[in-house]
Amino acid sequence: MRTVVLAEKCFWCKMALPALRDLDTEYAWCVGCASATVYKGDPIDYYEELTPEAAAYSQLLARRSFSRRDRSADGPD
């Protein structure tokens, strides 16, 4: 786990300390903003955890991915 530079802030909200870094864009995200990308349907899939708080994002991503797989396995609505 990489150390977060204290002056670094979340790419999106510009207020919170980042908990993870998107490896595709190199943007740093706080858990709240990163979680919003999951709910929007465009999650950060390739990331580096910067703090222990990033585990909450990992768990959310796992739950949302699992529930999406379940729905698609049922067939078309």
C-alpha positions in Angstrom: 0.0 0.0 0.0 1.4 3.4 -1.0 1.5 6.3 1.3 -0.8 9.2 0.5 0.7 12.6 0.2 -1.2 14.8 2.8 -1.6 17.6 0.3 -3.3 15.3 -2.2 -7.1 15.5 -2.4 -9.8 13.5 -4.1 -9.9 14.1 -7.9 -13.6 14.7 -7.9 -14.7 16.4 -4.7 -11.3 18.1 -4.1 -12.0 17.9 -0.3 -11.4 14.4 1.1 -8.2 12.5 1.3 -7.9 9.8 -1.4 -8.3 6.2 -0.5 -7.6 4.7 -3.9 -5.9 5.5 -7.2 -7.4 4.7 -10.6 -4.6 2.9 -12.4 -6.0 3.7 -15.8 -6.2 7.5 -15.3 -3.9 7.9 -12.2 -6.6 10.0 -10.5 -6.9 9.6 -6.7 -10.4 9.1 -5.3 -12.0 9.2 -1.8 -14.2 6.3 -0.9 -17.4 8.4 -1.3 -16.7 9.6 -4.8 -15.3 6.2 -5.9 -18.5 4.6 -4.6 -20.6 7.0 -6.6 -18.9 5.7 -9.8 -20.2 2.2 -8.9 -23.8 3.4 -8.5 -23.5 5.4 -11.7 -22.5 2.2 -13.5 -19.0 3.2 -14.4 -16.9 1.8 -11.6 -13.1 2.1 -11.2 -12.1 -1.5 -11.9 -8.3 -1.2 -11.9 -7.1 0.6 -8.7 -4.5 0.7 -6.0 -5.6 0.9 -2.4 -3.9 3.8 -0.7 -5.5 3.6 2.7 -7.4 0.9 4.7 -10.6 2.7 4.0 -10.4 1.5 0.4 -11.6 -1.9 1.6 -15.1 -0.4 1.8 -14.9 0.4 -1.9 -13.6 -3.1 -2.7 -16.5 -4.7 -0.8 -19.1 -2.5 -2.6 -17.6 -3.3 -6.0 -17.7 -7.0 -5.2 -21.4 -6.9 -4.0 -22.5 -4.8 -7.1 -20.6 -7.1 -9.5 -22.1 -10.2 -7.9 -25.7 -8.8 -8.0 -25.2 -7.8 -11.7 -24.1 -11.4 -12.6 -27.1 -12.8 -10.7 -29.6 -10.7 -12.7 -28.0 -11.5 -16.0 -28.1 -15.3 -15.2 -31.9 -15.1 -14.9 -32.3 -14.2 -18.6 -34.1 -11.3 -20.2 -36.9 -9.6 -18.2 
